[in-house]
Amino acid sequence: MDAQAELPPGILKLVAHDIRWTVVQQLARSDHRVQELVERLQLPQNLLSYHLKQLRQDGLVTERRSSADGRDIYYSLDLQKLRQHFLATQAAIHPSLGVDVIAREAGTWHLPSPPPRILFLCTKNSARSQIAEGLLRYLSGDMW
């Protein structure tokens, strides 16, 4: 291994596992109990619990007790922590990846200057590209 080469960020190895990746995708949509995840993923509970533990140890997944009776434990994805890992991974790959990317900080968008250009193409003269352009302009203003 090259002396200057660095190991990849641990988050990549953590979420690269098929089961953990699927758990992250499920928790990105909603909080779930273990039993719900077992049913959705068709996995043995002990195997799923092992992978949830791996995600919890790195702080990507959090748990909370049910507010109704306190017996059920719900797991959720810590999106802020995942975002931090994602941004650190970008910087580890190449410093310029973090410079001209769109980032939402404190309710404002930071864009490269000039704004990125997008080309919409449609076939058969159906006007879908004009509709897409108009919709983008309406939703984003002069950001694109």
Sequence and secondary structure as in RCSB ss.txt:
>XXXX:A:sequence
MDAQAELPPGILKLVAHDIRWTVVQQLARSDHRVQELVERLQLPQNLLSYHLKQLRQDGLVTERRSSADGRDIYY
SLDLQKLRQHFLATQAAIHPSLGVDVIAREAGTWHLPSPPPRILFLCTKNSARSQIAEGLLRYLSGDMW
>XXXX:A:secstr
  TT     HHHHHHHSHHHHHHHHHHHH  EEHHHHHHHHT  HHHHHHHHHHHHHTTSEEEEE TTTS  EEE
EE HHHHHHHHHHHHHHH GGGGTSS EEETTEEE  SS        STT SHHHHHHHHHHHHHTT  
